[in-house]
Amino acid sequence: MRVMVTGATGNVGSALVRALVADPGVDEVVGVVRRRPDTTLAPWSQVTWHTCDLAEPGSRDGLAAAARGCDVAVHLAWKIQPGRDEAGLARTNLGGLLTVVQALRTARVPHLVHTSSVGAYSPGPKDRRVDEGWPTGGIAGSVYSRQKAAAERLLDDVEAADAGLGVTRVRPALVMQHDAGVEIARYFGGPLLPRWAVGPLTPPVLPVPPRLRTQVVHAADLAEAFRLAVHARPGGGLNVAGEPDLGPDELARALGARRAVPAPAGALRALVHASWALRLQPTDPGWFDMGLWTPLMDTTRVRSELGWRPDRDAVGAFADLVAGMRGTAGLAGSPPLHRGR
């Protein structure tokens, strides 16, 4: 089997590449990236590489050539910064998805595994879990969420056209791994985060809105879900999240605080918005909105149909990421994850 992976050197892509090159059922992995990794290092040395910027209108033909002969494509490429440039993000995220779809049709690749997100879901409950049938209308205040929901609509149109391209939509919780520490700190915290949020100056208590309850999954466990989906190609949506849910107390412990204290969501959101507006940190308040309003996901389908079981619990996955941030960890040879970037 020949598998193409876009965004192959990122947080999820790096873990998926490791899983695929170790899979005896995969004959070749084709990696599509904007910046080629150091191909003298494993696992990058075991991949056939193509350089392509999906935001460029002329990238379709090159992508189709890379995809020719592939049995399935996994689309991971997605841009989340700069959050102030919604149109620029859309060129990569939505325009790029359209380019991928067109290239796969040209190359006659029969199946696409697309990376959606818990962020694609409409506001939902925190006291119970929802399955893949929950509406994917997004969270209005979040650029990321709106674009993930728009990608779902684009894929609805693809499937309605019935042009021989099957689609599976993997909807993961927040994805964490040690090697992504430097990338996530850079994207979400800027220069402040490694010092006061996860470093030695972490306060003894962490103010958290009581409603803030979320799910996470380790990148290696998510990669295993993708690997299983590559083989099974089940179609439809697949929720992927680790256990247990993380509420205020679990988040506080993972960040080194002794305990969480209830805090008004409106006041904290105003603080996030003010610091973002003043360009003190790059995380727009839409990410805060997602933490409050995205539903908790039921993972019965991926477990029952694909046999997926996470090896790492959610608390450990979060702690793994925090340790990576403290150590400025990055995966050698990966342009997005390398500590020097």
N, C-alpha and C positions, 0 to 999 in steps of 0.2 A: 504494500500500500504506500502511496506517495501522498504526503500531507503538506499543504502550504500554510504558513503561519504569518500573518501580518503583525507588526509590533512585537517581533520575536525576542527582542532584548530588554523589554520592560519588566515591570514587577511580576505580572502573570506570565508573560511570554518567556522569560528566562526559566521559570519553573516548568512550564510546559515543554520547552525544548529539551530540558533534562529528562523529563518523563518519556518523551517520544523517541529520543535517540537510544534509550534503554529498552524500548519496547520491541521484542522480536517480530511483532506483526507489522512493524513500520519499516519499509525498505529505504525511504528517503524523506528527509525533512527539508522543505524549501522555506527559508526565512526571508521575509520582505521587511526592510527597515529603511529609515532615512539615513542613518549613519551605520556603516558596517562595523561590526565588533572586531576584536583582535582574534583573527582566525587561527592563530597558532595555539590558542588555549582551548581546553575542553570546557563546555560542550560545543563551543562555536566551531571548532575544527571539524565537527561531524555533520555540518549543515551546508546545504547549497544556498548561497546568498544572492539576493537581488536587491539593489538599492533603488528606492522609489519613494517619492513624496506624493502621497495620495491627494494632497490639496492642489496639486498641479493638474490642470485640465488635460495635459498630454500624457498623463501617466497610464491611461487605460491600456494602450497597446503593449507597453512593456510589462505591465502586470499580467495581461492575458498570456503573454509568452512565458512568463514565469509559472503560470498556473497550468499550462498545457500538460496533460498527462496526469494531473493530480486527481485523486479520488475524493478528496474533501479539503476544504479550506477552513481555517479557524481565523476569524477576524478579531484581533485584539487591539489594533491601533486606535487610540483615542486620545485626544488632547484635552487637558483640563486647565491649563494656564496659557496665557494670561486671562483670568476670569473677567477682566474689564472689556475684553475684545470678543463679544458674543458672535459677531459676524465672522471673525477670523477662526474662532473655534468651529463654527458651523461649516466652514469650507473644508476643514479636515474631517470633522466627525460625521456630518451628514453628506457632504459632497464626496468625502472619501468612501463612505459606505456605498453610495451609488456607483462610484467608480469600481469598487470591488465587485458588486453585483454584475455590472456590465461586463467586466473582464471575465468573470466566471462563466457567464452565459456564452461569451465568445469562445472561451476555451473548452466549453462543454463539461465543466466540472459539475457533478451531480448534486453536491450537497455543501451547504454553508453552515458552520457553527459560529453564531454571532455572539459577542459579549455584550449582553444587556446589563442590567443592574437592579438591585433593590430600589435604586433611585428612580427607576422607570415607573414604579407603582404610584398610584394616587394615594392621598392620605388614608391611613388605616389604623387599626387597633394596636395597642401595646399590651393588652391583657389576654390576647389569643393570637393564633397564627393563621395566616391566610395562604391559600394554595395559588397555583399559577393562573387561576381564573380571575383573580382580583384585577380590577381595571388598571391599565397602564397609562394613566393620564398625567403622571408626574406631579411634582411639587411646584406650585406656581412661582415661588420666590427664588428658585434655584435654576441657574443657567444649565448646569450639568444635568439636572433632573429633566428639564424641559427638552434638552437635546436627546437624552436617552429615550424619552417618550416619543419624540419625533422619529427617532430611528425605528421604534416599534411600528409606527404607522407606515413608514417606508417599506418595511418588511411585510406588513399586511398587504400592501399593493403588489409586492413581488410574488407573494403566494397566490393572490387572486389572479394574477396574470397566467399562472400555471405554465411557465415556460421551461419546465424541466429542472428547476433548481429547488431542491428541498431545503428547508431552513429549520435549525434548532436554535433557540434563544436561551443561553445560559444566563441566569440572573443571580449573580453572587452578592453576598453581603460584603462589607468592607474587607479588603484583602490585605493581609499582613505577612511580612517575613523579615528576618534580620537583615538580609542583603539589601532591602529596599529602604532602610533607615534614612540614608542620605537623601534619596529621591523624595520621600514623603515629607521629610523636614523642610526641604527646599520648596516643594510645591505648596505646602499648607502653613508653614510657620515662618519662613524667611529666616533672617538672622536671629530673631528672638527665641524661637521655639527650642532649639537645643539647649539654651541656657536656663530659661526659667520654667519651662513646662516639663522637661524631662531630665534636667540636670540636677546638680546638688542643691540648688536653691528652690526646689519644689516645696511649696508651702505645706504645713502639717495638715491642713484641711483643704478640700477641693469643693468649691461651690458648683452644684449641679442641679438643674431643674429636675424635679421628681419624675417628669414624663420621659426624660432622656434615657431610653433603653434601646440598645442596638444589638446587632449580631455581627460577628466577624468570622473570617475563615482564613486559615493559613494558606499561603500561595501554593505550597506543595500539595495540599489537600484539594484545592481548587483545580490544580493542574491534573490531578487524577480524575476529577469529574470530567474535565475536557477530554482527557485521553479515552475514557469510557464512552463519551458521547461521539468521539471520532469513529469508534468502532461500531456503536449501536445506531447512531444517527436517528434518534427517536422522533425528531420533529417536535414542534410546540415549545413551551417554556419549561425550564428546569431551575427551580430554586436551589441554591447551594449556600449553606451556612453551617458553621460549627456550633458546638454546644459548650457551655450554656449561653443564654442571653447575657449581655453585660449591662447591668444597671448602675446606678450611681456608686454603690459601694465597691463593686468589682472594678470600675474605672478608676476610682480613687486609689485602690490598692495597687493596680498595675502601674500607675503614675508615681507611686512612692508616697502618696499622702496617707495619713493615718486613717482618715475617714472622710466621707462626703457630708456636706451640709446642704440642706435645701436652699435653692436660690430662685428668685423669680425669673422666668424665661425671658420676659420682656426686657428686663434690665440687662441681662447677659447678651441678648441679641443686639441691644443698642450699643453695648461696649464693643462687640465684634464689628458692627457696622461702622462705628466711629474710628476704630483702629484701621479698618480696611480703607475708609474714605481718606484718612490721613496718610495712607500708604506705609503704615507701620508694619503691616503684615499682609500677605497676598490672599488670604482666605475670605471670600465674600460671605455675607450672612446667609446666603442660600444653603450652604453646607450645614449651618446650625439648624435651619428649617428642616432639612432632611432628617437630621438626627431626632428631631421632635416628632415628625409627622409620617415618615415612612413606616409601613406596617412591619410587624415581625412575620417572617416567612416560614411556612411549613415545608419541610424538605422530604416529605414522604415519597414523592415521585422519583427523585434521583436515587433514593435509597432502595426502593422496591423494584424499579425497572432496570436500573443500571448496577445495583449492588454496591453503590458508593458508601463508604464509611470513612469519616475523617480520622486520621491518626493522632491529631493534636487537638487538645481542647481549646476553647476560645480564649480563656484567661491566659494560657500559655502562649497562644499566638500573639496576643496583644503585648505580653511581656517581651516576647522575642523581638517585636518591632521596636519597642521602647529601648531595649538593649542595643539594637542596631543604631538608633538615633544617638544614643549616648556615646557610642564608639565610632560615629560617622562611618558606618559600615557600607560597603558597596561591593558588588560582584565584579571581580576582575575581568576586564575585557569588554564589559557592557557599557556603551556610551551613556545610556540613561541612568544606570545604577552606579557607575564608577564614582568613587569619592572625590576625584579631582575635577568633576564636571560642575 
